[in-house]
Amino acid sequence: MTKRFFSDQILLAVTVALVFLGLLMVYSSSAALAEERYGNSAALFWRQLAGAVLGFSAMLLLMRVDYHRWRHPAVVFLGIFLAVALLVVALLAAPHQQTHRWLRWGPLSFQPSEFAKLMLMIFLAYWLEKRGQEVNALVRTLLPALVLVGVVLGLILKEPDLGTPVTIALVSAAVFYLAGLRLRYFAYLFLGSLPALYLLILRVPYRRNRVLAFLDPYADPQGTGFQIIQSMIAVGTGGVTGLGLMNGKQKLFFLPAPYTDFIFAVTAEELGLWGACLVLVLFGIYFWRGWRASLHAPDEFGRYLAAGLTLMIACQALINLSVVLGLVPPKGIPLPFLSYGGSSLVFSLAATGILLNISRHAAWGRKIQSLEMQEAGVRRQESE
């Protein structure tokens, strides 16, 4: 019997379902804009489909690569160096839409922060396993990790992008907590981050306006509050059963970013409460299977890596859904697997491939243990 048999079929099926649903909603939410901009209603759909093909190829490859290969020091530090280098190059490149988030080669584009998120999770898993019981050693364990994470966060903040650093910081803190970091360190980090958050949010005009619009969107319904109001209209219009696929109205140049950050609003409008609940259930199952892979991982590296990757997907989804529902200010975080964006889709599927490999090793280990127990029982019976 081979390890191939023990891949997590539920996690795989949920991932395929999310991507398939995402392709449907990208086409539905982008058709009108693509027709006006490119003269082809399926232009953005085909790009997303290409990203899905590339992402699934990466997932199928990585689910067959032993995840222990990722903890080799050369792989870890070369990957981190490459991630930092790409972020620096993006900052030096010509801006796109007044930001430095992408590297562009003709029609192709790449978002280095997506690669950086993946490499940071690999680094943290490697570092925390290596330090072992010394996780609370300030100089030997915590400070080196904080410096590296801080460098990556600082480069992403310069793009500018606040949502991604917030996500990385939250997930990194969760992984450190799983490793046994004392709570007082979290208190110090939280208190130390408050001045930075004040400067990054309330002292930056467009971010401050987002917070004010979140608190009272109807104070400026045609300006800063427009996006939140249109999102809530889309969600509320769908009712229980929705208006039907392709029949939504808010995507017709009312709701900004209908196929990226606010694709869930279009989903709720066209597929209704049932469609919205389907998305929530699929992400819930994804989190359950990813967390299960972490709990049953055969070693600490697999445990931390599976937890980090699972929490990264879950945290992004939670933030995105909260923004769409008006629970938090807009962050610019896409909905994993559903939102338009090749880099996000490819690296989300790549992370899922690593998760599937970790779950495979966990299942194989449990199978071996079961067989050993059966053999031990048979030997006892024979000896009697």
LOTITI-975645 format. One record per residue (C-alpha): residue number from 1; residue in three letters; x, y, z. Coordinates in Angstrom, 2 decimals. Each point is the difference from the previous one (the first is absolute). Layout:
<drenlos>
 num residu       u       v       w
 NUM    ALA       X       Y       Z
...
</drenlos>
This chain:
<drenlos>
 num residu       u       v       w
   1    MET    0.00    0.00    0.00
   2    THR    1.41    3.41   -0.97
   3    LYS   -0.16    3.42    1.56
   4    ARG   -1.97    1.26   -2.99
   5    PHE   -3.12   -1.71    1.37
   6    PHE    0.01    2.11    3.16
   7    SER   -0.23    3.50   -1.49
   8    ASP   -2.70    2.11    1.64
   9    GLN   -2.79   -0.39   -2.53
  10    ILE   -2.32    2.33    1.92
  11    LEU    2.49    2.88    0.00
  12    LEU    0.68   -0.59   -3.68
  13    ALA   -3.70   -0.06   -0.88
  14    VAL   -0.72    3.18    1.98
  15    THR    2.87    1.80   -1.72
  16    VAL   -1.24   -1.03   -3.45
  17    ALA   -3.52    1.14    0.92
  18    LEU    1.22    3.41    1.17
  19    VAL    2.05    0.57   -3.16
  20    PHE   -2.86   -1.15   -2.25
  21    LEU   -2.41    2.34    1.78
  22    GLY    2.57    2.77   -0.25
  23    LEU    0.31   -0.45   -3.76
  24    LEU   -3.77    0.24   -0.40
  25    MET   -0.21    3.15    2.11
  26    VAL    3.03    1.64   -1.65
  27    TYR   -1.68   -0.40   -3.38
  28    SER   -3.35    1.23    1.28
  29    SER    1.42    3.00    1.87
  30    SER    2.52    1.08   -2.66
  31    ALA   -1.90   -0.60   -3.27
  32    ALA   -1.42    3.52   -0.36
  33    LEU    3.27    1.74    0.84
  34    ALA    2.05   -2.36   -2.20
  35    GLU   -2.36    0.59   -2.93
  36    GLU    0.40    3.76    0.35
  37    ARG    3.76   -0.03    0.61
  38    TYR    1.19   -2.86   -2.23
  39    GLY   -2.91   -0.64   -2.36
  40    ASN   -0.23   -3.56    1.36
  41    SER   -2.25   -0.84    2.95
  42    ALA    2.12   -3.06    0.86
  43    ALA    3.39    1.74   -0.05
  44    LEU    0.52    0.02    3.77
  45    PHE   -1.55   -3.45    0.33
  46    TRP    2.61   -1.49   -2.34
  47    ARG    2.79    1.63    1.99
  48    GLN   -1.40   -1.42    3.22
  49    LEU   -0.38   -3.41   -1.62
  50    ALA    3.67    0.13   -1.02
  51    GLY    0.88    0.80    3.61
  52    ALA   -2.13   -2.94    1.16
  53    VAL    1.78   -2.39   -2.40
  54    LEU    3.40    1.22    1.19
  55    GLY   -1.11   -0.14    3.63
  56    PHE   -1.38   -3.53   -0.22
  57    SER    3.21   -1.09   -1.72
  58    ALA    1.99    1.44    2.91
  59    MET   -2.37   -1.66    2.50
  60    LEU    0.30   -3.43   -1.64
  61    LEU    3.78    0.34   -0.07
  62    LEU    0.36    1.17    3.61
  63    MET   -2.36   -2.63    1.39
  64    ARG    2.51   -2.57   -1.31
  65    VAL    3.12    1.75    1.30
  66    ASP    0.94   -1.09    3.52
  67    TYR   -0.66    3.08    2.15
  68    HIS    3.17   -0.73    2.01
  69    ARG    1.97    1.31   -2.98
  70    TRP   -1.22    3.49    0.85
  71    ARG    1.80    0.03    3.36
  72    HIS    3.47   -0.30   -1.51
  73    PRO    1.87    3.19    1.06
  74    ALA    1.10    0.74   -3.56
  75    VAL   -3.60   -0.15   -1.24
  76    VAL   -1.31    2.11    2.89
  77    PHE    2.52    2.82   -0.15
  78    LEU    0.30    0.05   -3.79
  79    GLY   -3.79    0.27   -0.19
  80    ILE   -0.08    2.83    2.54
  81    PHE    2.81    1.82   -1.80
  82    LEU   -1.86   -0.35   -3.30
  83    ALA   -3.24    1.25    1.57
  84    VAL    1.71    3.09    1.44
  85    ALA    1.82    0.64   -3.29
  86    LEU   -3.25   -0.17   -1.98
  87    LEU   -1.68    2.41    2.42
  88    VAL    2.89    2.45   -0.40
  89    VAL   -0.13   -0.30   -3.80
  90    ALA   -3.75    0.67    0.08
  91    LEU    0.60    3.18    2.01
  92    LEU    2.59    1.16   -2.55
  93    ALA   -2.19   -0.84   -3.00
  94    ALA   -2.43    2.41   -1.62
  95    PRO   -3.23    0.31    2.01
  96    HIS   -3.25   -1.55   -1.18
  97    GLN   -3.17    1.78    1.15
  98    GLN    2.20    2.10    2.33
  99    THR    1.33   -3.08    1.82
 100    HIS    3.06   -2.25   -0.21
 101    ARG   -1.73   -3.31    0.67
 102    TRP    0.71   -1.69   -3.33
 103    LEU    2.87   -0.97   -2.24
 104    ARG   -1.14    0.18   -3.61
 105    TRP    1.35   -1.58   -3.19
 106    GLY   -2.22    1.07   -2.86
 107    PRO   -3.42   -1.61    0.55
 108    LEU    1.31   -2.05    2.94
 109    SER    0.10    1.23    3.59
 110    PHE    1.19   -1.45    3.28
 111    GLN   -0.68    1.11    3.58
 112    PRO    3.15   -0.64    2.11
 113    SER   -1.88    0.32    3.31
 114    GLU   -1.84   -3.27   -0.76
 115    PHE    3.31   -1.84   -0.30
 116    ALA    1.28    1.78    3.12
 117    LYS   -2.97   -1.24    2.06
 118    LEU    0.71   -3.60   -0.97
 119    MET    3.72    0.25    0.72
 120    LEU   -0.60    1.66    3.38
 121    MET   -2.19   -2.91    1.10
 122    ILE    2.71   -2.45   -1.08
 123    PHE    2.64    2.04    1.85
 124    LEU   -2.03    0.22    3.22
 125    ALA   -0.67   -3.75   -0.04
 126    TYR    3.70   -0.71   -0.56
 127    TRP    1.16    2.51    2.61
 128    LEU   -2.41   -1.04    2.76
 129    GLU    0.75   -3.69   -0.48
 130    LYS    3.73    0.72    0.06
 131    ARG   -0.21    2.07    3.19
 132    GLY   -2.18   -2.62    1.68
 133    GLN   -0.30    0.66    3.72
 134    GLU    1.80    3.34   -0.37
 135    VAL   -3.00    1.70   -1.61
 136    ASN   -0.11    2.52    2.88
 137    ALA    3.68    0.91   -0.32
 138    LEU   -0.23    3.68   -0.92
 139    VAL    3.40    0.43   -1.67
 140    ARG    0.50   -3.47   -1.49
 141    THR   -3.52   -0.65   -1.29
 142    LEU   -2.45    2.89    0.08
 143    LEU    2.10    2.97   -1.13
 144    PRO    1.46   -1.63   -3.16
 145    ALA   -3.48   -1.07   -1.10
 146    LEU   -1.48    3.42    0.78
 147    VAL    2.73    1.76   -1.98
 148    LEU   -0.59   -2.16   -3.06
 149    VAL   -3.78    0.25    0.20
 150    GLY    0.33    3.74    0.62
 151    VAL    2.13    0.50   -3.11
 152    VAL   -2.55   -1.79   -2.17
 153    LEU   -2.90    1.90    1.57
 154    GLY    1.81    3.31   -0.44
 155    LEU    0.63   -0.63   -3.69
 156    ILE   -3.65   -0.93   -0.60
 157    LEU   -1.17    3.07    1.92
 158    LYS    2.05    2.16   -2.37
 159    GLU   -1.96   -1.26   -3.04
 160    PRO   -2.32    1.26    1.70
 161    ASP   -2.03   -2.90    1.37
 162    LEU   -1.24   -0.22    3.59
 163    GLY   -2.37   -2.98   -0.26
 164    THR    2.66   -2.57   -0.90
 165    PRO    2.39    0.99    2.84
 166    VAL   -2.89   -0.14    2.49
 167    THR   -0.86   -3.51   -1.23
 168    ILE    3.62   -1.16    0.19
 169    ALA    0.42    1.48    3.48
 170    LEU   -3.14   -1.71    1.34
 171    VAL    0.90   -3.39   -1.47
 172    SER    3.62    0.24    1.15
 173    ALA   -1.18    0.79    3.53
 174    ALA   -2.33   -3.02   -0.09
 175    VAL    2.84   -2.31   -1.08
 176    PHE    2.22    1.32    2.80
 177    TYR   -2.85   -0.61    2.43
 178    LEU   -0.28   -3.61   -1.17
 179    ALA    3.73   -0.35    0.56
 180    GLY   -0.41    1.06    3.63
 181    LEU    1.05    3.65    0.04
 182    ARG   -0.88    1.64    3.32
 183    LEU   -3.02    2.30    0.03
 184    ARG    2.00    2.90    1.43
 185    TYR    1.96    0.22   -3.25
 186    PHE   -3.28    0.40   -1.91
 187    ALA   -0.98    2.79    2.39
 188    TYR    3.33    1.77   -0.62
 189    LEU   -0.36   -0.37   -3.77
 190    PHE   -3.58    1.25    0.04
 191    LEU    0.83    3.06    2.08
 192    GLY    3.04    0.69   -2.16
 193    SER   -2.07   -0.21   -3.18
 194    LEU   -2.60    2.57    1.11
 195    PRO    2.08    3.10   -0.93
 196    ALA    0.83   -1.57   -3.37
 197    LEU   -3.68   -0.76   -0.68
 198    TYR   -0.92    3.55    0.94
 199    LEU    2.52    1.41   -2.46
 200    LEU   -0.90   -2.47   -2.75
 201    ILE   -3.76    0.45    0.26
 202    LEU   -1.04    3.29    1.55
 203    ARG    2.90    2.06   -1.36
 204    VAL   -0.47   -1.20   -3.60
 205    PRO   -2.95    1.88   -1.55
 206    TYR   -1.48   -2.72   -2.22
 207    ARG    0.20   -2.61    2.76
 208    ARG   -1.51    2.39    2.52
 209    ASN   -2.84    0.65   -2.46
 210    ARG   -0.60   -3.74   -0.28
 211    VAL   -0.38   -0.26    3.76
 212    LEU   -2.39    2.97    0.07
 213    ALA   -2.00   -1.48   -2.88
 214    PHE   -0.22   -3.29    1.87
 215    LEU   -1.31    1.75    3.11
 216    ASP   -2.60    1.99   -1.94
 217    PRO   -0.14   -0.80   -3.73
 218    TYR   -3.09    2.17   -0.54
 219    ALA    1.88    3.11    1.08
 220    ASP    1.51    0.00   -3.51
 221    PRO   -2.13   -2.44   -2.05
 222    GLN    1.39    1.15   -3.36
 223    GLY    3.61    0.09    1.17
 224    THR    1.83   -1.98    2.66
 225    GLY   -3.12   -1.93    1.05
 226    PHE   -1.03   -0.96   -3.53
 227    GLN    1.79   -3.36   -0.13
 228    ILE   -1.33   -1.26    3.33
 229    ILE   -3.55    1.12   -0.79
 230    GLN   -0.01   -1.67   -3.42
 231    SER    1.38   -3.19    1.53
 232    MET   -2.75   -0.10    2.60
 233    ILE   -2.63    0.65   -2.70
 234    ALA    1.34   -2.94   -2.02
 235    VAL   -0.04   -2.33    3.00
 236    GLY   -3.49    1.07    1.04
 237    THR   -1.50   -0.12   -3.50
 238    GLY    0.75   -3.70   -0.46
 239    GLY   -2.45   -1.17    2.63
 240    VAL   -0.16   -3.74    0.62
 241    THR    0.24   -1.37   -3.53
 242    GLY    1.76    2.85   -1.82
 243    LEU   -0.70    1.75   -3.28
 244    GLY    1.62   -2.77   -2.01
 245    LEU    3.45   -0.41   -1.51
 246    MET    0.84    2.90   -2.35
 247    ASN   -3.10    1.93    1.15
 248    GLY    1.59    2.19    2.67
 249    LYS   -0.30    3.76   -0.35
 250    GLN    2.63    1.41    2.37
 251    LYS    2.89   -1.32   -2.11
 252    LEU   -1.19    2.23   -2.87
 253    PHE    2.35    2.86    0.92
 254    PHE   -1.64    0.64    3.38
 255    LEU    2.13   -2.19    2.29
 256    PRO    3.75    0.74   -0.29
 257    ALA    2.28   -3.05   -0.34
 258    PRO   -2.89   -2.46   -0.47
 259    TYR    2.26   -2.80   -1.27
 260    THR    2.86    0.52    2.47
 261    ASP   -0.45    1.13    3.61
 262    PHE   -3.82    0.06   -0.13
 263    ILE   -0.71   -3.18   -1.93
 264    PHE   -1.83   -1.43    3.02
 265    ALA   -2.53    2.85   -0.23
 266    VAL   -0.76   -0.98   -3.61
 267    THR   -0.24   -3.64    1.09
 268    ALA   -2.53    0.89    2.70
 269    GLU   -2.01    2.12   -2.45
 270    GLU   -0.16   -2.61   -2.76
 271    LEU   -0.05   -3.24    2.01
 272    GLY   -1.73    1.35    3.09
 273    LEU    0.30   -1.18    3.57
 274    TRP    0.47   -3.59   -1.16
 275    GLY    2.97    0.94   -2.15
 276    ALA    1.53    2.15    2.73
 277    CYS   -0.40   -2.83    2.52
 278    LEU    1.57   -2.42   -2.48
 279    VAL    3.11    2.19   -0.12
 280    LEU    0.14    0.16    3.81
 281    VAL   -0.44   -3.77    0.33
 282    LEU    2.72   -0.71   -2.57
 283    PHE    2.47    2.25    1.81
 284    GLY   -1.03   -1.56    3.31
 285    ILE    0.75   -3.48   -1.34
 286    TYR    3.30    1.23   -1.44
 287    PHE    1.01    1.35    3.41
 288    TRP   -1.09   -3.23    1.72
 289    ARG    2.04   -2.23   -2.32
 290    GLY    3.02    2.29    0.06
 291    TRP   -0.07    0.20    3.78
 292    ARG   -0.43   -3.76    0.17
 293    ALA    3.14   -0.39   -2.11
 294    SER    1.83    2.23    2.49
 295    LEU   -1.21   -1.98    3.02
 296    HIS    0.99   -3.34   -1.52
 297    ALA    3.27    1.11   -1.60
 298    PRO    2.82   -2.43    0.80
 299    ASP    2.42    2.73    1.17
 300    GLU    0.13    3.59    1.23
 301    PHE    1.02    1.41   -3.37
 302    GLY   -3.07   -1.51   -1.64
 303    ARG   -2.19    1.15    2.87
 304    TYR    1.11    3.63   -0.17
 305    LEU    0.04    0.10   -3.79
 306    ALA   -3.50   -1.48   -0.37
 307    ALA   -1.33    2.36    2.68
 308    GLY    1.60    3.04   -1.63
 309    LEU   -1.25   -0.80   -3.49
 310    THR   -3.50   -0.83    1.22
 311    LEU   -0.24    3.12    2.13
 312    MET    1.29    2.16   -2.86
 313    ILE   -2.85   -1.14   -2.27
 314    ALA   -2.55    0.19    2.83
 315    CYS    1.12    3.44    1.19
 316    GLN   -0.13    1.44   -3.52
 317    ALA   -3.48   -1.44   -0.51
 318    LEU   -1.21    1.31    3.35
 319    ILE    1.32    3.52   -0.63
 320    ASN   -1.42    0.12   -3.52
 321    LEU   -3.44   -1.22    1.06
 322    SER    0.00    2.44    2.93
 323    VAL    0.76    2.90   -2.36
 324    VAL   -2.77   -1.00   -2.41
 325    LEU   -2.51   -0.24    2.87
 326    GLY    1.08    3.36    1.42
 327    LEU    1.50   -1.44    3.18
 328    VAL    3.50    1.47   -0.47
 329    PRO    1.43    2.81   -2.17
 330    PRO    1.13   -0.93   -3.55
 331    LYS    3.41   -1.66   -0.06
 332    GLY    0.61   -0.94   -3.65
 333    ILE    0.21   -3.71    0.85
 334    PRO   -1.31   -2.38   -2.71
 335    LEU   -2.21   -2.99    0.78
 336    PRO    2.23   -3.08   -0.43
 337    PHE   -0.86   -2.25   -2.97
 338    LEU   -2.93    2.22   -1.07
 339    SER    1.30    3.52   -0.64
 340    TYR    1.55    0.86   -3.34
 341    GLY    3.78   -0.01    0.16
 342    GLY    2.48   -2.52   -1.33
 343    SER    2.69    0.42    2.66
 344    SER   -2.43   -0.46    2.89
 345    LEU   -1.60   -3.04   -1.64
 346    VAL    3.28   -1.69   -0.92
 347    PHE    1.58    0.39    3.43
 348    SER   -3.22   -0.97    1.82
 349    LEU   -0.07   -3.22   -2.03
 350    ALA    3.72   -0.52    0.58
 351    ALA   -0.56    0.32    3.75
 352    THR   -2.82   -2.52   -0.29
 353    GLY    2.36   -2.40   -1.76
 354    ILE    2.40    0.18    2.95
 355    LEU   -2.93   -0.54    2.39
 356    LEU   -1.05   -3.08   -1.95
 357    ASN    3.52   -1.40    0.25
 358    ILE    0.09    0.57    3.76
 359    SER   -3.39   -1.70    0.39
 360    ARG    1.27   -2.89   -2.12
 361    HIS    2.94   -0.55    2.33
 362    ALA   -2.29    0.23    3.02
 363    ALA   -2.39   -2.59   -1.45
 364    TRP    2.86   -2.27   -1.02
 365    GLY    1.45    0.20    3.50
 366    ARG   -3.34   -0.94    1.56
 367    LYS   -0.36   -2.90   -2.46
 368    ILE    3.47   -1.31    0.85
 369    GLN   -0.78    0.27    3.72
 370    SER   -3.25   -1.92   -0.51
 371    LEU    1.76   -2.74   -1.97
 372    GLU    2.70   -0.30    2.66
 373    MET   -2.66   -0.37    2.70
 374    GLN   -1.76   -2.69   -2.04
 375    GLU    3.26   -1.87   -0.54
 376    ALA    0.79    0.24    3.72
 377    GLY   -3.44   -1.45    0.79
 378    VAL    0.54   -2.87   -2.44
 379    ARG    3.39   -0.79    1.56
 380    ARG   -1.53   -0.05    3.48
 381    GLN   -2.69   -2.41   -1.16
 382    GLU    2.58   -2.26   -1.62
 383    SER    2.16    0.00    3.12
 384    GLU   -2.99   -1.00    2.09
</drenlos>
